[in-house]
Amino acid sequence: MDELDAAVKVLEEQGKPLHWTVIQDIALQRGYLDPFTRKDIRRRLIAALADAAKRPDHPIRKVGKGVYALTER
């Protein structure tokens, strides 16, 4: 699972907007991201979230400084 897939899964499960640090913590705790197999998870997660929030076709949106949510479907 890549960083963006992990972020979407965490946001779906939590059902509310979350700061990227919380998304990262939950993804690591639940094993969605493995720091031993992927390098620089922090940088990659931030970049993936920022990039996805800029794309109108992606369900992730930025709702505050460092805070992301899923759009209503």
PDB file with SEQRES, HELIX, SHEET and CRYST1 records, atoms N, CA, C and O in Angstrom:
SEQRES   1 A   73  MET ASP GLU LEU ASP ALA ALA VAL LYS VAL LEU GLU GLU          
SEQRES   2 A   73  GLN GLY LYS PRO LEU HIS TRP THR VAL ILE GLN ASP ILE          
SEQRES   3 A   73  ALA LEU GLN ARG GLY TYR LEU ASP PRO PHE THR ARG LYS          
SEQRES   4 A   73  ASP ILE ARG ARG ARG LEU ILE ALA ALA LEU ALA ASP ALA          
SEQRES   5 A   73  ALA LYS ARG PRO ASP HIS PRO ILE ARG LYS VAL GLY LYS          
SEQRES   6 A   73  GLY VAL TYR ALA LEU THR GLU ARG                              
HELIX    1 AA1 GLU A    3  GLN A   14  1                                  12    
HELIX    2 AA2 TRP A   20  GLN A   29  1                                  10    
HELIX    3 AA3 ILE A   41  LYS A   54  1                                  14    
SHEET    1 AA1 2 ILE A  60  GLY A  64  0                                        
SHEET    2 AA1 2 VAL A  67  LEU A  70 -1                                        
CRYST1    1.000    1.000    1.000  90.00  90.00  90.00 P 1           1          
ATOM      1  N   MET A   1       0.847  -1.166   0.000  1.00  0.00           N  
ATOM      2  CA  MET A   1       0.000   0.000   0.000  1.00  0.00           C  
ATOM      3  C   MET A   1       0.899   1.237   0.000  1.00  0.00           C  
ATOM      4  O   MET A   1       1.842   1.323   0.787  1.00  0.00           O  
ATOM      5  N   ASP A   2       0.608   2.188  -0.877  1.00  0.00           N  
ATOM      6  CA  ASP A   2       1.417   3.409  -0.880  1.00  0.00           C  
ATOM      7  C   ASP A   2       0.831   4.432   0.095  1.00  0.00           C  
ATOM      8  O   ASP A   2      -0.211   4.193   0.705  1.00  0.00           O  
ATOM      9  N   GLU A   3       1.497   5.552   0.231  1.00  0.00           N  
ATOM     10  CA  GLU A   3       1.111   6.550   1.218  1.00  0.00           C  
ATOM     11  C   GLU A   3      -0.287   7.112   0.966  1.00  0.00           C  
ATOM     12  O   GLU A   3      -1.050   7.321   1.909  1.00  0.00           O  
ATOM     13  N   LEU A   4      -0.620   7.355  -0.283  1.00  0.00           N  
ATOM     14  CA  LEU A   4      -1.932   7.918  -0.597  1.00  0.00           C  
ATOM     15  C   LEU A   4      -3.052   6.919  -0.305  1.00  0.00           C  
ATOM     16  O   LEU A   4      -4.084   7.286   0.255  1.00  0.00           O  
ATOM     17  N   ASP A   5      -2.849   5.674  -0.681  1.00  0.00           N  
ATOM     18  CA  ASP A   5      -3.847   4.638  -0.381  1.00  0.00           C  
ATOM     19  C   ASP A   5      -4.044   4.501   1.131  1.00  0.00           C  
ATOM     20  O   ASP A   5      -5.170   4.351   1.605  1.00  0.00           O  
ATOM     21  N   ALA A   6      -2.957   4.554   1.871  1.00  0.00           N  
ATOM     22  CA  ALA A   6      -3.038   4.458   3.326  1.00  0.00           C  
ATOM     23  C   ALA A   6      -3.797   5.644   3.903  1.00  0.00           C  
ATOM     24  O   ALA A   6      -4.612   5.475   4.810  1.00  0.00           O  
ATOM     25  N   ALA A   7      -3.539   6.836   3.390  1.00  0.00           N  
ATOM     26  CA  ALA A   7      -4.224   8.037   3.874  1.00  0.00           C  
ATOM     27  C   ALA A   7      -5.725   7.952   3.609  1.00  0.00           C  
ATOM     28  O   ALA A   7      -6.528   8.277   4.483  1.00  0.00           O  
ATOM     29  N   VAL A   8      -6.102   7.522   2.420  1.00  0.00           N  
ATOM     30  CA  VAL A   8      -7.525   7.382   2.084  1.00  0.00           C  
ATOM     31  C   VAL A   8      -8.183   6.364   3.005  1.00  0.00           C  
ATOM     32  O   VAL A   8      -9.287   6.592   3.499  1.00  0.00           O  
ATOM     33  N   LYS A   9      -7.519   5.260   3.232  1.00  0.00           N  
ATOM     34  CA  LYS A   9      -8.081   4.227   4.100  1.00  0.00           C  
ATOM     35  C   LYS A   9      -8.275   4.743   5.524  1.00  0.00           C  
ATOM     36  O   LYS A   9      -9.315   4.498   6.135  1.00  0.00           O  
ATOM     37  N   VAL A  10      -7.286   5.453   6.053  1.00  0.00           N  
ATOM     38  CA  VAL A  10      -7.387   6.013   7.403  1.00  0.00           C  
ATOM     39  C   VAL A  10      -8.529   7.023   7.469  1.00  0.00           C  
ATOM     40  O   VAL A  10      -9.327   6.994   8.406  1.00  0.00           O  
ATOM     41  N   LEU A  11      -8.614   7.906   6.492  1.00  0.00           N  
ATOM     42  CA  LEU A  11      -9.679   8.911   6.497  1.00  0.00           C  
ATOM     43  C   LEU A  11     -11.061   8.265   6.376  1.00  0.00           C  
ATOM     44  O   LEU A  11     -12.013   8.721   7.010  1.00  0.00           O  
ATOM     45  N   GLU A  12     -11.175   7.222   5.579  1.00  0.00           N  
ATOM     46  CA  GLU A  12     -12.449   6.494   5.474  1.00  0.00           C  
ATOM     47  C   GLU A  12     -12.819   5.871   6.817  1.00  0.00           C  
ATOM     48  O   GLU A  12     -13.961   5.975   7.265  1.00  0.00           O  
ATOM     49  N   GLU A  13     -11.864   5.234   7.441  1.00  0.00           N  
ATOM     50  CA  GLU A  13     -12.126   4.548   8.710  1.00  0.00           C  
ATOM     51  C   GLU A  13     -12.468   5.523   9.843  1.00  0.00           C  
ATOM     52  O   GLU A  13     -13.335   5.240  10.669  1.00  0.00           O  
ATOM     53  N   GLN A  14     -11.794   6.650   9.875  1.00  0.00           N  
ATOM     54  CA  GLN A  14     -12.010   7.607  10.963  1.00  0.00           C  
ATOM     55  C   GLN A  14     -13.252   8.469  10.735  1.00  0.00           C  
ATOM     56  O   GLN A  14     -13.897   8.906  11.688  1.00  0.00           O  
ATOM     57  N   GLY A  15     -13.580   8.706   9.468  1.00  0.00           N  
ATOM     58  CA  GLY A  15     -14.797   9.445   9.148  1.00  0.00           C  
ATOM     59  C   GLY A  15     -14.797  10.914   9.523  1.00  0.00           C  
ATOM     60  O   GLY A  15     -15.860  11.511   9.696  1.00  0.00           O  
ATOM     61  N   LYS A  16     -13.620  11.503   9.650  1.00  0.00           N  
ATOM     62  CA  LYS A  16     -13.534  12.925   9.981  1.00  0.00           C  
ATOM     63  C   LYS A  16     -12.199  13.468   9.489  1.00  0.00           C  
ATOM     64  O   LYS A  16     -11.278  12.696   9.225  1.00  0.00           O  
ATOM     65  N   PRO A  17     -12.083  14.800   9.359  1.00  0.00           N  
ATOM     66  CA  PRO A  17     -10.810  15.392   8.945  1.00  0.00           C  
ATOM     67  C   PRO A  17      -9.724  15.121   9.984  1.00  0.00           C  
ATOM     68  O   PRO A  17      -9.984  15.103  11.187  1.00  0.00           O  
ATOM     69  N   LEU A  18      -8.505  14.911   9.494  1.00  0.00           N  
ATOM     70  CA  LEU A  18      -7.376  14.619  10.378  1.00  0.00           C  
ATOM     71  C   LEU A  18      -6.134  15.369   9.913  1.00  0.00           C  
ATOM     72  O   LEU A  18      -5.945  15.610   8.720  1.00  0.00           O  
ATOM     73  N   HIS A  19      -5.293  15.732  10.876  1.00  0.00           N  
ATOM     74  CA  HIS A  19      -3.992  16.315  10.555  1.00  0.00           C  
ATOM     75  C   HIS A  19      -3.116  15.207   9.979  1.00  0.00           C  
ATOM     76  O   HIS A  19      -3.272  14.036  10.325  1.00  0.00           O  
ATOM     77  N   TRP A  20      -2.202  15.585   9.106  1.00  0.00           N  
ATOM     78  CA  TRP A  20      -1.372  14.558   8.457  1.00  0.00           C  
ATOM     79  C   TRP A  20      -0.590  13.740   9.465  1.00  0.00           C  
ATOM     80  O   TRP A  20      -0.322  12.564   9.218  1.00  0.00           O  
ATOM     81  N   THR A  21      -0.215  14.326  10.598  1.00  0.00           N  
ATOM     82  CA  THR A  21       0.543  13.566  11.595  1.00  0.00           C  
ATOM     83  C   THR A  21      -0.307  12.456  12.210  1.00  0.00           C  
ATOM     84  O   THR A  21       0.198  11.378  12.524  1.00  0.00           O  
ATOM     85  N   VAL A  22      -1.584  12.725  12.378  1.00  0.00           N  
ATOM     86  CA  VAL A  22      -2.505  11.713  12.911  1.00  0.00           C  
ATOM     87  C   VAL A  22      -2.713  10.620  11.865  1.00  0.00           C  
ATOM     88  O   VAL A  22      -2.732   9.433  12.192  1.00  0.00           O  
ATOM     89  N   ILE A  23      -2.868  11.028  10.608  1.00  0.00           N  
ATOM     90  CA  ILE A  23      -3.007  10.052   9.522  1.00  0.00           C  
ATOM     91  C   ILE A  23      -1.787   9.138   9.504  1.00  0.00           C  
ATOM     92  O   ILE A  23      -1.917   7.917   9.406  1.00  0.00           O  
ATOM     93  N   GLN A  24      -0.605   9.734   9.599  1.00  0.00           N  
ATOM     94  CA  GLN A  24       0.635   8.955   9.593  1.00  0.00           C  
ATOM     95  C   GLN A  24       0.699   7.999  10.783  1.00  0.00           C  
ATOM     96  O   GLN A  24       1.024   6.824  10.614  1.00  0.00           O  
ATOM     97  N   ASP A  25       0.396   8.487  11.972  1.00  0.00           N  
ATOM     98  CA  ASP A  25       0.441   7.643  13.171  1.00  0.00           C  
ATOM     99  C   ASP A  25      -0.494   6.448  13.062  1.00  0.00           C  
ATOM    100  O   ASP A  25      -0.107   5.320  13.367  1.00  0.00           O  
ATOM    101  N   ILE A  26      -1.721   6.694  12.628  1.00  0.00           N  
ATOM    102  CA  ILE A  26      -2.692   5.612  12.509  1.00  0.00           C  
ATOM    103  C   ILE A  26      -2.250   4.611  11.442  1.00  0.00           C  
ATOM    104  O   ILE A  26      -2.339   3.400  11.647  1.00  0.00           O  
ATOM    105  N   ALA A  27      -1.774   5.118  10.304  1.00  0.00           N  
ATOM    106  CA  ALA A  27      -1.321   4.238   9.224  1.00  0.00           C  
ATOM    107  C   ALA A  27      -0.157   3.360   9.678  1.00  0.00           C  
ATOM    108  O   ALA A  27      -0.081   2.187   9.311  1.00  0.00           O  
ATOM    109  N   LEU A  28       0.739   3.920  10.466  1.00  0.00           N  
ATOM    110  CA  LEU A  28       1.867   3.140  10.981  1.00  0.00           C  
ATOM    111  C   LEU A  28       1.405   2.119  12.021  1.00  0.00           C  
ATOM    112  O   LEU A  28       1.839   0.968  11.997  1.00  0.00           O  
ATOM    113  N   GLN A  29       0.529   2.537  12.929  1.00  0.00           N  
ATOM    114  CA  GLN A  29       0.030   1.634  13.968  1.00  0.00           C  
ATOM    115  C   GLN A  29      -0.724   0.445  13.384  1.00  0.00           C  
ATOM    116  O   GLN A  29      -0.605  -0.678  13.875  1.00  0.00           O  
ATOM    117  N   ARG A  30      -1.494   0.699  12.340  1.00  0.00           N  
ATOM    118  CA  ARG A  30      -2.307  -0.361  11.742  1.00  0.00           C  
ATOM    119  C   ARG A  30      -1.553  -1.170  10.695  1.00  0.00           C  
ATOM    120  O   ARG A  30      -2.094  -2.123  10.134  1.00  0.00           O  
ATOM    121  N   GLY A  31      -0.322  -0.797  10.436  1.00  0.00           N  
ATOM    122  CA  GLY A  31       0.499  -1.556   9.500  1.00  0.00           C  
ATOM    123  C   GLY A  31       0.254  -1.241   8.042  1.00  0.00           C  
ATOM    124  O   GLY A  31       0.706  -1.980   7.167  1.00  0.00           O  
ATOM    125  N   TYR A  32      -0.461  -0.148   7.757  1.00  0.00           N  
ATOM    126  CA  TYR A  32      -0.688   0.232   6.360  1.00  0.00           C  
ATOM    127  C   TYR A  32       0.596   0.737   5.723  1.00  0.00           C  
ATOM    128  O   TYR A  32       0.806   0.585   4.520  1.00  0.00           O  
ATOM    129  N   LEU A  33       1.446   1.334   6.534  1.00  0.00           N  
ATOM    130  CA  LEU A  33       2.753   1.800   6.083  1.00  0.00           C  
ATOM    131  C   LEU A  33       3.808   1.144   6.959  1.00  0.00           C  
ATOM    132  O   LEU A  33       3.645   1.026   8.174  1.00  0.00           O  
ATOM    133  N   ASP A  34       4.881   0.725   6.329  1.00  0.00           N  
ATOM    134  CA  ASP A  34       5.951   0.039   7.052  1.00  0.00           C  
ATOM    135  C   ASP A  34       7.249   0.835   6.891  1.00  0.00           C  
ATOM    136  O   ASP A  34       7.803   0.895   5.793  1.00  0.00           O  
ATOM    137  N   PRO A  35       7.732   1.436   7.962  1.00  0.00           N  
ATOM    138  CA  PRO A  35       8.943   2.249   7.855  1.00  0.00           C  
ATOM    139  C   PRO A  35      10.203   1.439   7.544  1.00  0.00           C  
ATOM    140  O   PRO A  35      11.242   2.009   7.210  1.00  0.00           O  
ATOM    141  N   PHE A  36      10.114   0.132   7.649  1.00  0.00           N  
ATOM    142  CA  PHE A  36      11.278  -0.708   7.348  1.00  0.00           C  
ATOM    143  C   PHE A  36      11.361  -1.069   5.868  1.00  0.00           C  
ATOM    144  O   PHE A  36      12.417  -1.482   5.388  1.00  0.00           O  
ATOM    145  N   THR A  37      10.250  -0.914   5.141  1.00  0.00           N  
ATOM    146  CA  THR A  37      10.269  -1.229   3.716  1.00  0.00           C  
ATOM    147  C   THR A  37      10.155   0.008   2.837  1.00  0.00           C  
ATOM    148  O   THR A  37      10.456  -0.053   1.645  1.00  0.00           O  
ATOM    149  N   ARG A  38       9.724   1.130   3.409  1.00  0.00           N  
ATOM    150  CA  ARG A  38       9.593   2.377   2.645  1.00  0.00           C  
ATOM    151  C   ARG A  38      10.376   3.467   3.362  1.00  0.00           C  
ATOM    152  O   ARG A  38      10.231   3.665   4.568  1.00  0.00           O  
ATOM    153  N   LYS A  39      11.195   4.161   2.612  1.00  0.00           N  
ATOM    154  CA  LYS A  39      12.010   5.229   3.191  1.00  0.00           C  
ATOM    155  C   LYS A  39      11.262   6.561   3.166  1.00  0.00           C  
ATOM    156  O   LYS A  39      10.468   6.822   2.262  1.00  0.00           O  
ATOM    157  N   ASP A  40      11.520   7.378   4.146  1.00  0.00           N  
ATOM    158  CA  ASP A  40      11.011   8.749   4.240  1.00  0.00           C  
ATOM    159  C   ASP A  40       9.488   8.828   4.104  1.00  0.00           C  
ATOM    160  O   ASP A  40       8.969   9.556   3.258  1.00  0.00           O  
ATOM    161  N   ILE A  41       8.796   8.090   4.929  1.00  0.00           N  
ATOM    162  CA  ILE A  41       7.336   8.058   4.891  1.00  0.00           C  
ATOM    163  C   ILE A  41       6.751   9.445   5.108  1.00  0.00           C  
ATOM    164  O   ILE A  41       5.798   9.826   4.429  1.00  0.00           O  
ATOM    165  N   ARG A  42       7.302  10.197   6.033  1.00  0.00           N  
ATOM    166  CA  ARG A  42       6.779  11.525   6.339  1.00  0.00           C  
ATOM    167  C   ARG A  42       6.737  12.401   5.092  1.00  0.00           C  
ATOM    168  O   ARG A  42       5.693  12.957   4.750  1.00  0.00           O  
ATOM    169  N   ARG A  43       7.870  12.521   4.421  1.00  0.00           N  
ATOM    170  CA  ARG A  43       7.961  13.357   3.218  1.00  0.00           C  
ATOM    171  C   ARG A  43       7.019  12.869   2.130  1.00  0.00           C  
ATOM    172  O   ARG A  43       6.332  13.662   1.486  1.00  0.00           O  
ATOM    173  N   ARG A  44       6.995  11.573   1.934  1.00  0.00           N  
ATOM    174  CA  ARG A  44       6.163  10.992   0.880  1.00  0.00           C  
ATOM    175  C   ARG A  44       4.676  11.165   1.174  1.00  0.00           C  
ATOM    176  O   ARG A  44       3.891  11.418   0.259  1.00  0.00           O  
ATOM    177  N   LEU A  45       4.281  11.031   2.438  1.00  0.00           N  
ATOM    178  CA  LEU A  45       2.878  11.195   2.810  1.00  0.00           C  
ATOM    179  C   LEU A  45       2.435  12.639   2.608  1.00  0.00           C  
ATOM    180  O   LEU A  45       1.375  12.888   2.034  1.00  0.00           O  
ATOM    181  N   ILE A  46       3.235  13.586   3.073  1.00  0.00           N  
ATOM    182  CA  ILE A  46       2.894  15.003   2.907  1.00  0.00           C  
ATOM    183  C   ILE A  46       2.772  15.354   1.428  1.00  0.00           C  
ATOM    184  O   ILE A  46       1.831  16.039   1.030  1.00  0.00           O  
ATOM    185  N   ALA A  47       3.702  14.896   0.627  1.00  0.00           N  
ATOM    186  CA  ALA A  47       3.672  15.184  -0.809  1.00  0.00           C  
ATOM    187  C   ALA A  47       2.447  14.556  -1.477  1.00  0.00           C  
ATOM    188  O   ALA A  47       1.802  15.183  -2.316  1.00  0.00           O  
ATOM    189  N   ALA A  48       2.136  13.327  -1.103  1.00  0.00           N  
ATOM    190  CA  ALA A  48       0.984  12.636  -1.688  1.00  0.00           C  
ATOM    191  C   ALA A  48      -0.326  13.333  -1.328  1.00  0.00           C  
ATOM    192  O   ALA A  48      -1.195  13.503  -2.183  1.00  0.00           O  
ATOM    193  N   LEU A  49      -0.469  13.735  -0.068  1.00  0.00           N  
ATOM    194  CA  LEU A  49      -1.682  14.434   0.363  1.00  0.00           C  
ATOM    195  C   LEU A  49      -1.815  15.783  -0.342  1.00  0.00           C  
ATOM    196  O   LEU A  49      -2.894  16.123  -0.828  1.00  0.00           O  
ATOM    197  N   ALA A  50      -0.741  16.543  -0.400  1.00  0.00           N  
ATOM    198  CA  ALA A  50      -0.778  17.856  -1.052  1.00  0.00           C  
ATOM    199  C   ALA A  50      -1.109  17.735  -2.531  1.00  0.00           C  
ATOM    200  O   ALA A  50      -1.901  18.510  -3.066  1.00  0.00           O  
ATOM    201  N   ASP A  51      -0.499  16.760  -3.183  1.00  0.00           N  
ATOM    202  CA  ASP A  51      -0.752  16.552  -4.607  1.00  0.00           C  
ATOM    203  C   ASP A  51      -2.202  16.124  -4.846  1.00  0.00           C  
ATOM    204  O   ASP A  51      -2.855  16.634  -5.757  1.00  0.00           O  
ATOM    205  N   ALA A  52      -2.700  15.205  -4.045  1.00  0.00           N  
ATOM    206  CA  ALA A  52      -4.068  14.721  -4.213  1.00  0.00           C  
ATOM    207  C   ALA A  52      -5.080  15.831  -3.969  1.00  0.00           C  
ATOM    208  O   ALA A  52      -6.099  15.902  -4.656  1.00  0.00           O  
ATOM    209  N   ALA A  53      -4.809  16.699  -2.998  1.00  0.00           N  
ATOM    210  CA  ALA A  53      -5.736  17.785  -2.680  1.00  0.00           C  
ATOM    211  C   ALA A  53      -5.841  18.799  -3.815  1.00  0.00           C  
ATOM    212  O   ALA A  53      -6.837  19.516  -3.916  1.00  0.00           O  
ATOM    213  N   LYS A  54      -4.828  18.863  -4.664  1.00  0.00           N  
ATOM    214  CA  LYS A  54      -4.837  19.787  -5.800  1.00  0.00           C  
ATOM    215  C   LYS A  54      -5.592  19.229  -7.001  1.00  0.00           C  
ATOM    216  O   LYS A  54      -5.953  19.979  -7.908  1.00  0.00           O  
ATOM    217  N   ARG A  55      -5.831  17.931  -7.015  1.00  0.00           N  
ATOM    218  CA  ARG A  55      -6.492  17.287  -8.151  1.00  0.00           C  
ATOM    219  C   ARG A  55      -8.002  17.243  -7.920  1.00  0.00           C  
ATOM    220  O   ARG A  55      -8.454  16.671  -6.928  1.00  0.00           O  
ATOM    221  N   PRO A  56      -8.779  17.830  -8.807  1.00  0.00           N  
ATOM    222  CA  PRO A  56     -10.237  17.846  -8.616  1.00  0.00           C  
ATOM    223  C   PRO A  56     -10.876  16.459  -8.712  1.00  0.00           C  
ATOM    224  O   PRO A  56     -11.991  16.262  -8.228  1.00  0.00           O  
ATOM    225  N   ASP A  57     -10.198  15.515  -9.319  1.00  0.00           N  
ATOM    226  CA  ASP A  57     -10.761  14.172  -9.477  1.00  0.00           C  
ATOM    227  C   ASP A  57     -10.465  13.266  -8.290  1.00  0.00           C  
ATOM    228  O   ASP A  57     -10.905  12.117  -8.270  1.00  0.00           O  
ATOM    229  N   HIS A  58      -9.720  13.767  -7.292  1.00  0.00           N  
ATOM    230  CA  HIS A  58      -9.356  12.933  -6.150  1.00  0.00           C  
ATOM    231  C   HIS A  58     -10.224  13.277  -4.954  1.00  0.00           C  
ATOM    232  O   HIS A  58     -10.561  14.444  -4.755  1.00  0.00           O  
ATOM    233  N   PRO A  59     -10.596  12.281  -4.148  1.00  0.00           N  
ATOM    234  CA  PRO A  59     -11.510  12.542  -3.022  1.00  0.00           C  
ATOM    235  C   PRO A  59     -10.887  13.233  -1.813  1.00  0.00           C  
ATOM    236  O   PRO A  59     -11.608  13.587  -0.880  1.00  0.00           O  
ATOM    237  N   ILE A  60      -9.578  13.433  -1.801  1.00  0.00           N  
ATOM    238  CA  ILE A  60      -8.950  14.105  -0.664  1.00  0.00           C  
ATOM    239  C   ILE A  60      -8.949  15.610  -0.902  1.00  0.00           C  
ATOM    240  O   ILE A  60      -8.642  16.088  -1.994  1.00  0.00           O  
ATOM    241  N   ARG A  61      -9.307  16.351   0.167  1.00  0.00           N  
ATOM    242  CA  ARG A  61      -9.258  17.814   0.097  1.00  0.00           C  
ATOM    243  C   ARG A  61      -8.597  18.348   1.359  1.00  0.00           C  
ATOM    244  O   ARG A  61      -8.648  17.730   2.423  1.00  0.00           O  
ATOM    245  N   LYS A  62      -7.982  19.503   1.213  1.00  0.00           N  
ATOM    246  CA  LYS A  62      -7.342  20.154   2.354  1.00  0.00           C  
ATOM    247  C   LYS A  62      -8.385  21.056   3.008  1.00  0.00           C  
ATOM    248  O   LYS A  62      -9.034  21.849   2.326  1.00  0.00           O  
ATOM    249  N   VAL A  63      -8.550  20.940   4.325  1.00  0.00           N  
ATOM    250  CA  VAL A  63      -9.566  21.730   5.020  1.00  0.00           C  
ATOM    251  C   VAL A  63      -8.965  22.687   6.049  1.00  0.00           C  
ATOM    252  O   VAL A  63      -9.693  23.452   6.682  1.00  0.00           O  
ATOM    253  N   GLY A  64      -7.671  22.649   6.218  1.00  0.00           N  
ATOM    254  CA  GLY A  64      -6.971  23.524   7.155  1.00  0.00           C  
ATOM    255  C   GLY A  64      -5.489  23.282   7.030  1.00  0.00           C  
ATOM    256  O   GLY A  64      -5.052  22.459   6.226  1.00  0.00           O  
ATOM    257  N   LYS A  65      -4.716  23.994   7.819  1.00  0.00           N  
ATOM    258  CA  LYS A  65      -3.259  23.839   7.749  1.00  0.00           C  
ATOM    259  C   LYS A  65      -2.871  22.425   8.192  1.00  0.00           C  
ATOM    260  O   LYS A  65      -2.942  22.090   9.375  1.00  0.00           O  
ATOM    261  N   GLY A  66      -2.461  21.607   7.222  1.00  0.00           N  
ATOM    262  CA  GLY A  66      -2.044  20.244   7.500  1.00  0.00           C  
ATOM    263  C   GLY A  66      -3.188  19.274   7.747  1.00  0.00           C  
ATOM    264  O   GLY A  66      -2.954  18.115   8.091  1.00  0.00           O  
ATOM    265  N   VAL A  67      -4.421  19.734   7.577  1.00  0.00           N  
ATOM    266  CA  VAL A  67      -5.603  18.905   7.857  1.00  0.00           C  
ATOM    267  C   VAL A  67      -6.275  18.514   6.546  1.00  0.00           C  
ATOM    268  O   VAL A  67      -6.516  19.347   5.672  1.00  0.00           O  
ATOM    269  N   TYR A  68      -6.570  17.218   6.439  1.00  0.00           N  
ATOM    270  CA  TYR A  68      -7.163  16.672   5.215  1.00  0.00           C  
ATOM    271  C   TYR A  68      -8.423  15.895   5.536  1.00  0.00           C  
ATOM    272  O   TYR A  68      -8.581  15.354   6.630  1.00  0.00           O  
ATOM    273  N   ALA A  69      -9.332  15.849   4.543  1.00  0.00           N  
ATOM    274  CA  ALA A  69     -10.588  15.125   4.699  1.00  0.00           C  
ATOM    275  C   ALA A  69     -10.953  14.523   3.355  1.00  0.00           C  
ATOM    276  O   ALA A  69     -10.375  14.868   2.324  1.00  0.00           O  
ATOM    277  N   LEU A  70     -11.920  13.619   3.383  1.00  0.00           N  
ATOM    278  CA  LEU A  70     -12.457  13.068   2.157  1.00  0.00           C  
ATOM    279  C   LEU A  70     -13.656  13.900   1.749  1.00  0.00           C  
ATOM    280  O   LEU A  70     -14.411  14.364   2.604  1.00  0.00           O  
ATOM    281  N   THR A  71     -13.839  14.094   0.447  1.00  0.00           N  
ATOM    282  CA  THR A  71     -15.000  14.805  -0.046  1.00  0.00           C  
ATOM    283  C   THR A  71     -16.226  13.898   0.113  1.00  0.00           C  
ATOM    284  O   THR A  71     -16.108  12.674   0.164  1.00  0.00           O  
ATOM    285  N   GLU A  72     -17.368  14.507   0.189  1.00  0.00           N  
ATOM    286  CA  GLU A  72     -18.617  13.747   0.268  1.00  0.00           C  
ATOM    287  C   GLU A  72     -18.816  13.007  -1.039  1.00  0.00           C  
ATOM    288  O   GLU A  72     -18.588  13.551  -2.119  1.00  0.00           O  
ATOM    289  N   ARG A  73     -19.245  11.757  -0.927  1.00  0.00           N  
ATOM    290  CA  ARG A  73     -19.463  10.966  -2.157  1.00  0.00           C  
ATOM    291  C   ARG A  73     -20.920  10.793  -2.401  1.00  0.00           C  
ATOM    292  O   ARG A  73     -21.311  10.160  -3.382  1.00  0.00           O  
TER     293      ARG A  73                                                      
END                                                                             
